[in-house]
Amino acid sequence: GLESCWAQIRLRAHDETTSAEDYIRDLVGLPEGWKVACVIGIGYGDEHKEGHRREALPWDRLSRNRFD
């Protein structure tokens, strides 16, 4: 019954003076030089949302088993 939610951290602001990445780095004690790309929340969902339709996905921006 657990669900997850991915949230982008890169290039997000925490407040007017601190990036979300710096805030999380300080919160968890991550050393300088390490990057925080995202966080994944895990818990019991409060609501159910449908996923994106396959036709609406940006397939030209996806790579599989390789780096482009």
N, C-alpha and C positions, 0 to 999 in steps of 0.2 A: 503493500500500500504506500510505500514511500515514492515521492516524486522528486524531480530535480529541476533547477532553473539555472541556466548559464547567463552570466552578466559580464559584458565587456568592461574592462577597467582601463585599458590603454586609451590614452587621449581624453579621459574623462576628468572633470574637476570634482573635487570633494567640496571645496568652498572657494571663496574668492582668491585665496592665497596658496592653497594646497591641492596638488593633484590627487586623484583617487589612488593612483599607484603609490605615491609617497605616504599617504595616510595608511594604507594597508601594510606597506613595508614596515612602518613604525609600529603598527598595531600588533603584528605577529613577530617582530624582531628579525626581519629578513635583512641580511647583510647588503651593504651598498654593492652595486654592480649586478644584482639579481633583478630580473624584471617580473612584473605581475601583469599578465595578459588578461586574465579573467578570474572570476570566482564562480564557484558552483554551489548554490544553496541546495540542501537536501532536507526534506521534511515531509509532513503530511499536507497536501494541498488544500487550500481553502476554496478553490474553484477549479473547474476544468475548462481548458481552452483548446480548441481544435488547432492542429498543426497547419502549416502552409500547404496549399495544394501543390502537387508535384509540378504542374504546368507553370506555377508562379515562381519556382526556384530559379536563381541565376546560374544555370548550368555552365555558362561560359566562364564563370568565375571559380568553378570547382575543379580540383585536380584529384585524381585517384592513384595512389601508389607511386607518386612521383612529385617532385618539386618543380613548379613552373615559375 
